[in-house]
Amino acid sequence: MQGLYALEESLGDMPLDFCMLLSSTVSVLGGNSPSYTAASLFMDAFACDRNRSSRFHWLSTNWDRWL
């Protein structure tokens, strides 16, 4: 969570079109690790919340398993 806040602060006044975050499908489907699931849920909620007030678009992509 602190990493997202640090990213947001470091972006500052940069003229971005969007910021893309890489989350996991466990935020939608659930998983075996509660902390990993909670972190992915937080990332999705963070992007959604920032879209209400940011001057650029925040995206949170839910990746499936890495092979």
N, C-alpha and C positions, 0 to 999 in steps of 0.2 A: 504494500500500500504506500509506503513512504517513497518508493521508487516512482510511482505515478505522480505523486505530488512534486517530487524533485524534477521530473520530466516537464511537468506543466510550468514550473517556475523557470526552468532553464530555457524553455521556448520563448518566454517573455513576449517581446513585441516582434518576433520574427514573422515575416509576411508569408504564411503557409496557406496552402489550399486545403490541406487536411492533415490529420495525424492518425496513423493506423496502429492499433494495438493488436497483439496476437494473444488471444485468449484460448480456451479449450472447450470442446463440446461437453466436458463434464459439468459445465455451468448449466447446461440444458438437460443432459441425460443422467447426471449424477455419476459418482465414482466411488472408489474404495478409500480415498484419502480425503477426509473432511476439510483439512486445511487447504489442499489444492483446489477442491471444489469451491470453497469460500473465496479464495483468491481470484479465481476465474469469474465468479459472480460479481465480486467487487469491481473488477476491471470492466465488465459489461455495464454495470450500473454507473461507474465513473464516466464512461464515454457518453452514456445517455444523459447524465446530469450536465456534463460540460457542453453538450449540444444546445442546451437552453440559454447559455450565457456567453459562449465563446464566439469569436469573430471568424473562426474556421471550424470545419467539420471534424468531429472525432469519430473514428470507426473502430469497432472491436470485432475482430474476425475470430470465429470459433473453429479452431483447427481440430481435426480428428487425430487419431494416433499417428505418431511418427514411426515410420518403418525403417 
